[in-house]
Amino acid sequence: MQEPKFNPPYGGAINHVTDPAEHHGYLHMVAWAVEIGSHAEYIKDRCAKAKAAGAPLDILYERSGPCGVGTGEWVRFSDIDTTGHDAARGFVRIEQYVRELVRYQHAVAQYRKWRRTAPPLKTFTVTITAPITTTVRALDEEDARRTAMAGWAPNPDGSATARLTGPPGAWVAKFNGTPSVKEVRR
């Protein structure tokens, strides 16, 4: 099982608050705050304030009074009139974000449960067969093959072992043309 990924419809990594211990269940508030570009630390603070005030879970934000001070009056998602086209479109995005948060939290819970019960990882040595291409300077093609194969030692079973020469880091195995997490370095 792979670790789940959070795929929200909008926002960047600096905005997202996916941990229930940080958003306290205020998913609509998180979605609203990300929509307007708030940073994660601000969102966490607002969610903690809402929890301390006992605000309903479907709130979007706290109304501001003079000088931006909160009034203690919370605007709920369920109270918003979405009959206008622009408002409806914006609130559909919030609903999508909330659905993704719920999906992600459920997937994380399943993954954590699986990790607790999964058998321990084992170490395996595997043999892979791959075409290898190299460039060498030689007199002709036969000389080039001999030169290229000089570092290879054939085994009785038909496989070969490479003796990689050169300074450390000079050889890197790439899979599908790109360096892999499982890079082989000398």
Secondary structure by P-SEA (a helix, b strand, c coil): cccccccccccccccccccccccccaaaaaaaaaaacccaaaaaaaaaaaaaacccccccbbbbccccccccbbbbccccccccaaaaaaaaaaaaaaaaaaaaaaaaaaaaaaaaacccbbbbbbbbbbbbbbbbbcccaaaaaaaaacccccccccbbbbbcccccccbbbbcccccccccccc
